[in-house]
């Protein structure tokens, strides 16, 4: 029987018991990218657990293998089912040099702790290491884990491009051909992974409408051509990306809590 990989490396339990109540990886984003690349090098877009472990020259039952797998899943690059590992659409993008920067930026905010820190210190400087550890402890990181969590966050922020203007502030990067979470360049219509890649709207690199933020305009410019095929999962991902872009561009009132998520529901027959 295949060993079960825990859904999260940091158990979500009562903070009073010394366990973190917010999710974060122990490893960094580079480790997650390496795991995704290993899948591609092993067998393309999907491979068995044993084959992947063999490629990485580790035991399939080793704790280190599980930790790397969980990290890659948390960053949104990999998914697993019945002993098989597969690259997600984001995982395919992050190993493509042309889309790696945008994919890294998007995946960074998939980590609950990192998204919380980013939102907390948006348009502001980060505190020093000791103060940052105190802050993430209040966010739900167990006291004994704050040092590791802080270091992994800082390494991942650098790897994802959020420290481009200095390590004292988190700034969302903008890729040359795509903003955070945008749909990659390509032919009109939709690709096999359900991502619209057309040049509808203001696409094709045209100037954004007057007064519209370039991040939002860039995303609108990647809408597929009218009447072209666009699977619902691709639409959901585009809408979620738009939500994320709006979060980056606009500031919510302090009393607003929670996150906005676009969910694809299957209609009952």
C-alpha positions as CSV (number, residue, x, y, z in Angstrom):
1,X,0.0,0.0,0.0
2,X,1.2,3.5,-0.9
3,X,2.1,5.6,2.2
4,X,-0.3,8.5,2.6
5,X,1.2,11.9,2.3
6,X,0.0,14.4,4.9
7,X,-2.1,17.2,3.5
8,X,0.2,19.7,5.3
9,X,3.6,19.6,6.8
10,X,2.5,21.8,9.8
11,X,-0.5,20.2,11.5
12,X,-3.4,22.6,12.0
13,X,-4.3,22.2,15.7
14,X,-4.9,24.4,18.7
15,X,-2.1,26.9,19.1
16,X,-2.2,26.3,22.9
17,X,-0.9,22.8,22.2
18,X,2.2,24.2,20.5
19,X,1.0,23.5,17.0
20,X,0.7,26.0,14.2
21,X,-2.8,27.0,13.1
22,X,-1.8,28.5,9.7
23,X,-0.3,26.5,6.9
24,X,3.3,27.0,5.6
25,X,6.0,24.8,4.2
26,X,9.3,24.0,6.0
27,X,11.1,24.0,2.6
28,X,11.2,26.9,0.1
29,X,9.9,27.5,-3.4
30,X,13.1,26.4,-5.1
31,X,12.6,22.9,-3.5
32,X,9.0,22.8,-4.9
33,X,10.2,23.8,-8.4
34,X,12.9,21.1,-8.3
35,X,10.3,18.5,-7.4
36,X,8.1,19.7,-10.3
37,X,11.1,19.5,-12.7
38,X,11.9,16.0,-11.4
39,X,8.5,14.8,-12.5
40,X,9.0,16.2,-16.0
41,X,12.5,14.7,-16.2
42,X,11.2,11.3,-15.0
43,X,8.2,10.8,-17.3
44,X,6.7,14.0,-18.7
45,X,3.7,15.3,-16.9
46,X,2.9,12.4,-14.6
47,X,4.8,9.5,-13.0
48,X,4.6,7.0,-10.2
49,X,5.8,7.6,-6.7
50,X,8.5,4.9,-7.0
51,X,9.8,6.2,-10.3
52,X,10.0,9.7,-9.0
53,X,11.8,8.6,-5.8
54,X,14.2,6.6,-8.0
55,X,15.0,9.6,-10.1
56,X,15.6,11.7,-7.0
57,X,17.7,8.8,-5.5
58,X,15.8,8.7,-2.3
59,X,13.5,6.2,-0.6
60,X,9.8,6.5,-1.6
61,X,9.0,6.1,2.1
62,X,11.5,8.6,3.4
63,X,10.3,11.6,5.4
64,X,12.4,13.9,3.2
65,X,10.6,12.7,0.1
66,X,7.2,13.3,1.7
67,X,8.3,16.8,2.8
68,X,9.4,17.8,-0.7
69,X,6.1,16.4,-2.1
70,X,4.0,18.3,0.3
71,X,5.9,21.5,-0.3
72,X,5.4,21.2,-4.1
73,X,1.7,20.5,-3.5
74,X,1.3,23.5,-1.2
75,X,2.9,25.8,-3.9
76,X,0.4,24.5,-6.4
77,X,2.9,22.8,-8.7
78,X,2.0,19.2,-8.1
79,X,-1.0,17.0,-7.3
80,X,-1.1,13.3,-6.4
81,X,-3.6,10.5,-6.6
82,X,-3.2,6.8,-5.8
83,X,0.6,6.9,-5.8
84,X,0.9,9.0,-8.9
85,X,2.3,12.5,-9.1
86,X,1.2,14.9,-11.8
87,X,2.1,18.5,-12.7
88,X,-0.7,21.0,-12.4
89,X,-1.2,23.8,-15.0
90,X,0.9,26.0,-12.7
91,X,3.5,23.3,-12.4
92,X,3.8,23.2,-16.2
93,X,4.2,26.9,-16.3
94,X,6.9,27.1,-13.6
95,X,9.2,24.8,-15.5
96,X,8.8,26.8,-18.7
97,X,11.4,29.6,-18.7
98,X,9.0,31.9,-20.5
99,X,6.3,31.6,-17.8
100,X,8.4,30.8,-14.8
101,X,8.5,34.3,-13.3
102,X,4.7,34.7,-13.3
103,X,4.1,31.2,-12.1
104,X,6.5,31.7,-9.2
105,X,4.8,35.0,-8.2
106,X,1.4,33.4,-8.3
107,X,2.4,30.3,-6.3
108,X,4.0,32.4,-3.5
109,X,0.6,33.7,-2.5
110,X,-1.0,30.2,-2.5
111,X,0.8,29.7,0.9
112,X,-1.7,30.9,3.6
113,X,1.1,32.3,5.8
114,X,2.8,34.1,3.0
115,X,-0.5,35.6,1.7
116,X,-1.3,36.8,5.2
117,X,2.1,38.5,5.6
118,X,1.9,40.0,2.2
119,X,-1.5,41.5,3.0
120,X,-0.4,42.7,6.4
121,X,2.6,44.6,5.2
122,X,1.4,45.7,1.7
123,X,2.7,49.2,1.0
124,X,4.7,49.0,4.2
125,X,8.2,47.9,5.3
126,X,8.7,44.5,6.9
127,X,9.8,44.5,10.6
128,X,13.2,43.1,11.6
129,X,13.6,39.3,11.9
130,X,12.7,39.2,15.6
131,X,9.6,41.4,15.2
132,X,8.6,39.5,12.1
133,X,8.7,36.2,14.0
134,X,6.5,37.7,16.7
135,X,4.1,38.9,14.0
136,X,3.8,35.4,12.3
137,X,3.4,33.9,15.8
138,X,0.3,36.0,16.2
139,X,-0.9,34.8,12.8
140,X,-0.8,31.2,14.0
141,X,2.7,29.9,13.7
142,X,3.7,27.9,16.8
143,X,6.4,29.7,18.9
144,X,9.0,27.0,18.3
145,X,8.5,27.1,14.6
146,X,8.7,30.9,14.0
147,X,12.4,30.9,13.1
148,X,12.0,28.1,10.4
149,X,8.8,29.7,9.1
150,X,10.4,33.1,8.8
151,X,13.5,31.8,7.0
152,X,11.5,29.7,4.5
153,X,9.2,32.7,3.9
154,X,12.2,35.0,3.2
155,X,13.9,32.5,0.9
156,X,10.7,31.9,-1.0
157,X,10.0,35.6,-1.3
158,X,13.4,36.1,-2.9
159,X,13.0,33.2,-5.2
160,X,9.5,34.4,-6.3
161,X,10.7,37.9,-7.0
162,X,9.0,39.7,-4.1
163,X,12.3,41.1,-2.8
164,X,13.2,42.8,-6.1
165,X,13.2,46.2,-4.4
166,X,14.9,45.1,-1.2
167,X,14.4,42.6,1.5
168,X,12.6,45.1,3.7
169,X,9.3,45.0,1.7
170,X,7.2,42.5,-0.3
171,X,6.4,43.8,-3.8
172,X,4.4,41.7,-6.2
173,X,6.5,41.2,-9.3
174,X,5.2,41.9,-12.8
175,X,6.6,39.6,-15.6
176,X,7.4,40.9,-19.0
177,X,4.7,39.0,-20.8
178,X,2.4,38.4,-17.9
179,X,1.4,39.8,-14.6
180,X,0.9,37.7,-11.5
181,X,-1.4,34.9,-12.4
182,X,-2.0,35.9,-16.0
183,X,-2.7,33.6,-18.8
184,X,0.4,32.9,-20.9
185,X,0.9,34.2,-24.4
186,X,-0.1,32.0,-27.2
187,X,-2.6,31.4,-30.0
188,X,-6.2,32.5,-29.7
189,X,-8.8,30.2,-28.2
190,X,-7.9,27.8,-25.4
191,X,-5.0,25.4,-24.7
192,X,-5.3,21.8,-23.7
193,X,-5.0,22.7,-20.0
194,X,-8.0,24.9,-20.2
195,X,-6.3,28.3,-20.1
196,X,-7.5,31.0,-22.5
197,X,-4.6,32.4,-24.3
198,X,-6.2,34.6,-26.9
199,X,-5.6,38.3,-27.7
200,X,-9.1,39.5,-27.2
201,X,-9.9,42.6,-25.2
202,X,-7.0,45.0,-25.2
203,X,-4.5,42.1,-25.9
204,X,-1.5,41.9,-28.1
205,X,0.4,44.3,-26.0
206,X,-1.8,47.3,-26.7
207,X,-1.9,50.2,-24.2
208,X,-4.3,49.8,-21.3
209,X,-7.4,51.9,-21.3
210,X,-6.9,55.3,-19.6
211,X,-7.1,55.1,-15.8
212,X,-7.1,51.3,-15.7
213,X,-4.3,49.7,-13.7
214,X,-1.8,47.8,-16.0
215,X,-2.1,44.7,-14.0
216,X,-5.9,44.5,-14.6
217,X,-5.6,45.7,-18.2
218,X,-2.9,43.0,-18.9
219,X,-5.2,40.3,-17.6
220,X,-8.2,41.5,-19.6
221,X,-6.0,41.7,-22.7
222,X,-5.5,37.9,-22.4
223,X,-9.1,37.0,-22.8
224,X,-9.7,34.4,-25.6
225,X,-11.3,35.5,-28.9
226,X,-15.1,35.7,-28.8
227,X,-16.8,32.4,-29.8
228,X,-13.6,30.4,-29.2
229,X,-13.5,27.3,-27.1
230,X,-12.8,28.0,-23.4
231,X,-13.3,25.2,-20.9
232,X,-15.0,26.1,-17.6
233,X,-11.9,25.3,-15.5
234,X,-9.9,27.7,-17.6
235,X,-12.6,30.4,-17.0
236,X,-12.5,29.6,-13.2
237,X,-8.7,30.1,-13.1
238,X,-9.0,33.3,-15.1
239,X,-11.6,34.7,-12.7
240,X,-9.6,33.6,-9.7
241,X,-6.5,35.3,-11.2
242,X,-8.6,38.5,-11.7
243,X,-9.7,38.3,-8.0
244,X,-6.0,38.0,-7.0
245,X,-5.0,40.9,-9.2
246,X,-7.8,43.0,-7.7
247,X,-6.4,42.1,-4.2
248,X,-3.0,43.3,-5.4
249,X,-4.2,46.6,-6.8
250,X,-6.9,47.7,-4.3
251,X,-6.8,47.9,-0.5
252,X,-9.7,46.5,1.4
253,X,-11.1,48.1,4.5
254,X,-9.6,46.9,7.8
255,X,-12.8,45.3,8.9
256,X,-12.9,43.0,5.8
257,X,-11.9,39.5,6.7
258,X,-11.3,36.3,4.7
259,X,-10.4,35.6,1.1
260,X,-12.4,35.6,-2.1
261,X,-12.2,32.3,-4.0
262,X,-13.9,31.3,-7.3
263,X,-15.3,27.8,-7.1
264,X,-16.5,25.6,-10.0
265,X,-19.6,23.7,-9.0
266,X,-21.0,20.8,-10.9
267,X,-24.7,21.0,-11.5
268,X,-26.7,18.0,-10.2
269,X,-28.5,16.0,-12.8
